[in-house]
Amino acid sequence: MPASATKALRVAVLADSDTRWKWGALTARRLTGDPEPRLDGYLLRGRATPTPRQLKEVGVRADSLREVTAAEFLRAMRGDTAGAADTADACAPYDVVVLALVGGGVQAMLHGLARTWQGRGKRPVVVTGYVGVVYEKLADGLLLRHGADLVLANSRQDAERFRAVYEGVGADASAVTEVALPFLGGSPYAGEHDPYTVVFAAQPSVPETRADRTYLLDRLVRHARLHPGREVLLKLRSRPGEHTTHLEELPYQKLAQKAGPLPPNLRLVYGNMGEVLDRTDLLVTVSSTAALESLHRRVPTVVLTDLGIREALGNHHFVGSGCLASWDQLDAGHTPVPDEAWVARQGVAADGAYETAFDAARDRIAGLLAADRLPPLTPYYTPRTAPGYLPGILARHHLGPDGSPLPGAPAADRQPGPVRQIVRRAARGAYRHGVQRVAPVIRRMGEL
């Protein structure tokens, strides 16, 4: 029986972007079995720290939510030791900690938490995983996540791949736990809407070049003009100046402005992907995780082949899905039919098994929480196994080789004053301006 059946779990989620906050917070809900668990959110300060608008769009409520540095987060995880006879008696502030971070951030926090909880018999259960489709840096990302109590795999296929990587390097693979993407849901597709609605789910970094992104926009515009009775939506992840999990140097908004007047039946939209899918008749993307959300609802879904089927695009992940097609085929009226066996292996659970997808993870957490003591966190990477790699990862988060904060790391108990907050916002805005405006110009000049 899940631990949540006997008591409300206290959960902390540390995230470094809007999409990872969404994944982490919704994962916390699934793992506790409680739609409104006691949830404290921590946003790791960095280039992709979400804006209030992005957080509102995600729509996940937290009991508290604040921006922190690595040192501040580790201080919060230390717990109240006042009155404790020794370190082992210190009171951990949470039952479960979800690390919703890029791989290097997870590794740094695992070492930092291992140091913070050193000598304790009782500590929180640490959970991590991936926001969506894992199509690149499989070994690198997995080994950076090794050491957590649960490494969540979003599908049967991912679980098998994850275990193979860990076992292949001689690392313990028992933490790998099969679940599903936590944000699947919504009403199943019930038939065509009026008007018939085509949605192109854009991605911040795929494809990367101006030529490829301009091509996709041109084809979307052409489709809208060929089918004036359809509503065509360009679903965007962020507004200009905002960052998400990946950098976006060439936002579609800018490309659309330069393309001239758009057809009257083509609109740019933002908002929650689930709400957009409520009115979608055909979801089109290069390789977005939105395709899995769409398949879960049995909405007709297309993964584009126009730019090739390539690892760099991530659409190679959908080989065998039955969803691969080109804009030419869509313009001619093609409707894809997904392969049921492929869909089942991807954790999409379109057959109704989604409600039980997190049972194994809940049971595992309940067992760990019931134990008298938990072993120390032991990541695969250590100063002995990766002496030329690990120190740099830790240093980026102002942590030393032993996981302790380096001298000069931001004080955990000092909140920035109004002047520092203004300077920080200005610096973050300057960085985003450089990525989206200056960097593309320099790159074009270099190609002359």
Buried (B, 14 or more C-beta within 10 A) or exposed (E): EBBBEEEEBBBBBBBBBBBBBBBBBBBBBBBBBBEEBBBBBBBBBBEBBBBEEBBEBBEBEBEEBEBBBBBBBBBBBBBEEEEEEEEEEBEBBBBBBBBBBBBBBBBBBBBBBBBBBBEBBBBBBBBBBBBBBBBEEBEEBBBBBBBBBBBBBBBBBBBEBBBBBBEEEEBEBEBBBBBBBBBBEBEEBEEEEEBBBBBBBBBBEBBBEBEBBBBBBEBBBEBBBEBEEBBBBBBBBBBEEBBBBBBBBBBBBBBBEEBEEBBEBBEBEEEBBBEBBBEBBBBBBBBBBBBBBBBBBBBBBBBBBBBEBEEBBBBBBBEEBBBBBBBEBBEEEBEBEBBEEBBBBBBBBBEEEBEEBBEEBBBBBBEBBEEEEBEBBEBBBEEEBBEEBBBEBBEEBBBBBEBBBEEEBBEBEEEEEEEEEEEBEEEBEEEBEEBBEEBBEEEEEEEE
